[in-house]
Amino acid sequence: MRIKFGLPVSLFFATVSLNSASGPARVPVLLELFTSEGCSSCPPADRLLEKLDKEQPIAGAEVIVLSEHVDYWNHLGWADPFSSALYSERQREYASHLDGQTYTPELVVDGVKGFVGSDQREAEQSIRDAARQGKAPIQVTAERVEKKARVRIHVDGQGGGTLYLALAHDAMRSQVLRGENGGRSLSHVGVAYSFEKLGKLDGKTDFERTVSLKPGGATRVVAFVAQGGSGHVVALGQAKLE
């Protein structure tokens, strides 16, 4: 619907590889869903994102998803517990170089293609198109130390761009009490709760960052490089902390 981050108590190590021992490497593709629990048009898009994440249906593509809950629905009867002005602003930045529109649900693929987030046919075709372009590899490792995560990122073969780091709950569920989805139990996948710009690469290939974790089970750690101006995602990787 349109609407104008002492001694460690515990340690866990996670890493991700973009290559598969049983077949050719899949190209990672970033899907960012701008959504809201206050929007009655959003649950179908949330379900589609979960399906794409779970089933990985596109040959040659590794779909990496982030649900970014905007806050501009919060005054219409229900304050989305996962929402942040940060994601509303990120969506507006995308609008400035996409179609100029801000709405929910919107799915943005690799920073360069935006459309209604419940459109499965458009989503699958956009993932195929993005996978054909390829990406520079990123290795992401993460260690859980008490209530924080120590994240290390290595970028290969990428000359420029800005590096971003996002943390997201693996899956979350919410009972909506009011607003357009009042009385419904909604589920979400890859729910972003931390999103920061680590800076421009400028020839640098290794980064380290310690970030705070939020309660809520497993956390996905997503790192990507986007080109200035266009927002095109040219390098991407993720790890998972249980």
N, C-alpha and C positions, 0 to 999 in steps of 0.2 A: 504494500500500500504506500502511496507517495505522501510524503509529509516533509512542505517547503520550510620493579625489584631486595681463646683458650684451647683446649684439646677436643678433638671431635668425639662425640658420644657414639655416633654411628657413621658409617661410610658406605656408600653405594656407588658403584661405577657403572656408567652406561655409555654405550657408543653406538654409532650407526655406520653402516657401509652402504654405498649406493650400488654396489655390485652384488650379483647373485652367483653363488657357486654353481647353480643348476642351469644357468642360462645367461643371456646377454644382459648388460646393465640396463636398468630402467631409468628413464629421464625423470627427475623429480619435477612436479608441477605444483605451484602454490595456489590454493583456493582460499580466498578470504570472503567469508559470508558476513555481511553487515545485516544484523538482525535485531529483534527486540521482542521480549515477552509481552509487550503491550500491543503488538501488532497482530491482528487476526490472520493476516496473509503470510506470516512468517513460519508457523509450524510445518507446512509442507516443504519449505526450503530447508529447515533444520533436519527434517527426515531425509531429504535428498542428500544433504552433506554427509549425514551419518552413513547412508548407503554407499556413497562413493568412497568414503574412508574405509569402511569395513570390507567391501567387496573388491575394491581396486579393479574395476571392470575394463579399463582401457589398456590394451596390449602395448607394452613399451613405455608406459607411464607409471610413476610412483606418485600417487596423489597425497599431498601434505596439506592438511586443512587447519584453518583457524576460524573460530566463531568470534566475531568482534561485535559485542553488544553495544549499540548506540544509546545515548541518554535522552534524545529529543522526544521520545514517547513517554517519558516518566511522569509528566504532568497530566496525563490523560487517564488517570485512574489506577495505574500500577507502576511502581518503581522497580524496574528490572534489577535484581540483585547482582547481576553480572555486568551491568552497564557502566560505561565511563565516557566522560567528555572526550577523552583521548581518542576513542574509536570514532566518535562523531566527527572530530577534526580530521582524522585520517581519511575518512570517507569524503569529506569536503575537498581534501587535497586531491584525491583521485578524480572527483568530479571536475576539477579545474582543467584536467587534461584528457578526460574521457568525453562524456556527453553533456557535461555541465549540470546534471541532475543529481539530486540526493534523495534516495528513497529506500524503503525496506520492503521486502528482502532484496538485497543486491549481492550478487556473487561477482567477485573480481578475480580473474584468472591471470596469474603471473604479472599483475599490475597493469595490464594493457587492454583487457577486455572486460567490460562490465555489462550485466544484463540481469533480468529478474531471476532471483535465486532459486525458484522452484522449477525453472525450465530445464528439464533433464536432457532433452535433445540438444539444446544449445550448450549445456555444460559439457556433455560428452564430446561434442565436436570441438569445442574450445580446448579441452584437455588434449585431444589428438593433435590439434594444430600446434599447441605449445610444446608437446613432446617432440615433435619433428625438429624444432629449433635447437634442441640440446642446451646444455648448461655446463658451466665450470663446476668441478667437484668441490664440495665442502665436507670436511670431516668435523663432526661435533662430538665431544665427549663431555660428560657431566658427572660430578661426584657429589653425593649428598653428604653434607656435614652439618649435623644438628638440624636447624631449621633453614639452612641455606644450601645453595648449590654452587659448586665451583665449576664453571663452564670454560672449556677450551675449544677454540675454533681455528681451523687451518683451512685457508682458501688456496686452491691451486689454479694457475692459469688465467687469472682474472686481472686485467690491467687497471680498472677503475670502477668507481661506484661507491655507494654508501652501505655499510654493514649494519643490519638490524638483528636484534635478538628478542624473541618472544617466548614467554612461558605460558602454558595453557593446561588447564585441567583436562585429563583424558576424556572424562565424561561426567556430566552433571545432570541432576534432575531437580525440577522445581514445581511446587504446587502454587498455581496462580490463583489469587483470591478475588481479584477485581479486574476491571478493565475489559478489553475486547476478548481476552482469553480467560476470563474469570471462571473458576471451577474446573479448569483443565490442568492435567499433570503433563508438563513438558520436559522433554529430554534434549540434551545438547551434547555435541562432541567437539573436542579441541577448543574449549572455552578459554580465550585469552584473558589473562589477569595481569600480565606485565609485558610491556612493549617499549623497547628503547632503541635509540639510534647510537651505535657504538662509534661511529665516525667513518670518515672516508678511508678507503684502502691506501691510496697514495703509495703503492708498491709494497705495503705491509701485508704479510700473509698469515701471521699468527696473532691471536687475541686471547686474553684471559679475563674473565669477569666473575665476581662473586655476587649472587643475587639471592634475595629472600624468596622462600617458598611459602605458598599458602596451603592450609589444610584442605583436603579434598581428594585424597588418593593419589594416583599416578599423575605425574606432570610430564608434558611434552616440552622439549627444548628445541625451538626452531630458529635457525640462523639463515639469513639470506642477504644477498647483495642486490641492490636496485640501482639502476642508472638514474642520475640526476635529470630532472625535467620530465622524462617520460615515465619514470617509475617502473620500467621494465625489469623484472626479476631475472638476473643473468647467472646467479649461482644460488644453490639452495641445499640444505641438509637438516637433519633432525636427529635427536636422541630422546630416550625416554627414561625417566626415573620412576621406579615403582615405589 
